[in-house]
Amino acid sequence: MTYVVTVAMAPPQGAPELDALRREGVVFLLRKGFDSLEAVEGPDGMEVDLLDDVIAAHPGGALLKLFVDAPALEFAEDAAREVVTELMERTEALSDWRLTRCAVELNSELLQESLDAADGPDAPPSDPAERARRHAAGTTPAPPDSPGHSESQAMRTRLRELAPSLTAFTLEAFGHHESMPECEVGREAAEIAAGAVVYAIDLLVDELFTDLAALEDDGPTVARSNATFMILDDLPPHLADAYTVLFTRRLTVTAITLTGRLTRPPFDHPTCLAEELLLKSLLNQAEVTADLYSLLSDEVTQALETFATTLHPPTSPHPATPEDPDTWFTPYTPVSPVHPYAANENEETVVELPE
């Protein structure tokens, strides 16, 4: 069975955030390392197939999605952990980096299929609750001064510092009201949510550029490509043959315009369907970021949900996704500020520079 293992890596504590050049370097080193792999060895010498991988870097480190063919979930996670650890050890520039997360994210049906596939005396119990109990019993909670705790606290501070950058919105957009002490969302939770949105902007734009590079290398469309995409794969799959290089460029320009407006007041509303879809991806990224650093409390979740409602009021129309992705960039109103490049849907007008 194929599992998608999410692996997060981070530089040493106290290291400065990665700038654009260093992020490109990290992606290059990891790509070089994975390309040199002949096979992945799982537990007890079992050979596990690495079918594909997606690598993205952000200011705080790197995020990998490894597509692993393994007989059970545990083998996929163990094999991914071993191969990434080995790559870090043998890559001088990454030798002091840390593995902060390595986990398969599955729905309950796929999880049960994984558990049923694991045979033998060491197979995990079929009951997920019992499996969770055994896992918890064998896991020692991290002490308060452990790297995981310190990393979480550092990210908490970082996100709260980023919150004011979302200048198009006050904390009221996240459910916090200074004049209402009894409000559901406290100031800290609202700041963490706002900071996570700002932090997710880098991830969203970087992943779109990564998708664009992959499609340019292995196109011409997502449907006819063997590559794995981070944002494009989340779009309606039955339209994948319409996701061309030009479409992805238009989507990337739209993302840059949209996220720029979030940090320059006032932000009125999404101007086209493409912006609606990108905002959904952005909020998903923000939630994943908070969850990754153990900051996704009930209050932070409520803050992000309130912000989503602010962006899409219940009284506003939610148009169905048209079957022609070119129309996703059509402005809702004549005065909606859609970028001229994104509004251009004529392939012939795209000028290719000579090599």
Stockholm file with secondary structure:
# STOCKHOLM 1.0

chainA/1-355         MTYVVTVAMAPPQGAPELDALRREGVVFLLRKGFDSLEAVEGPDGMEVDLLDDVIAAHPGGALLKLFVDAPALEFAEDAAREVVTELMERTEALSDWRLTRCAVELNSELLQESLDAADGPDAPPSDPAERARRHAAGTTPAPPDSPGHSESQAMRTRLRELAPSLTAFTLEAFGHHESMPECEVGREAAEIAAGAVVYAIDLLVDELFTDLAALEDDGPTVARSNATFMILDDLPPHLADAYTVLFTRRLTVTAITLTGRLTRPPFDHPTCLAEELLLKSLLNQAEVTADLYSLLSDEVTQALETFATTLHPPTSPHPATPEDPDTWFTPYTPVSPVHPYAANENEETVVELPE
#=GR chainA/1-355 SS CEEEEEEEEECCTTCCCCCHHHHHHHHHHHHHHHHTCSCEECGGGCEEEEEEEEEEEETTEEEEEEEEECSSHHHHHHHHHHHHHHHHHHCGGGTTCEEEEEEECCCHHHHHHHHHHCCSTTCCCSSHHHHHHHHHHTCCCCCTTSHHHHHHHHHHHHHHHHGGGCTTCCGGGGTCCTTCTTCSSCHHHHHHHHHHHHHHHHHHHHHHHHHHHHHHHSCSBSTTCCSCCSSGGGSCGGGGGGCBHHHHHHHHHHHHHHHHHHTSSCCCCCCSHHHHHHHHHHHHHHHHHHHHTTCCCHHHHHHHHHHHHHHSCTTSCCCCCCSCGGGGGSCSSTTCCCCHHHHCCCGGGCCCCCC
#=GC SS_cons         CEEEEEEEEECCTTCCCCCHHHHHHHHHHHHHHHHTCSCEECGGGCEEEEEEEEEEEETTEEEEEEEEECSSHHHHHHHHHHHHHHHHHHCGGGTTCEEEEEEECCCHHHHHHHHHHCCSTTCCCSSHHHHHHHHHHTCCCCCTTSHHHHHHHHHHHHHHHHGGGCTTCCGGGGTCCTTCTTCSSCHHHHHHHHHHHHHHHHHHHHHHHHHHHHHHHSCSBSTTCCSCCSSGGGSCGGGGGGCBHHHHHHHHHHHHHHHHHHTSSCCCCCCSHHHHHHHHHHHHHHHHHHHHTTCCCHHHHHHHHHHHHHHSCTTSCCCCCCSCGGGGGSCSSTTCCCCHHHHCCCGGGCCCCCC
//
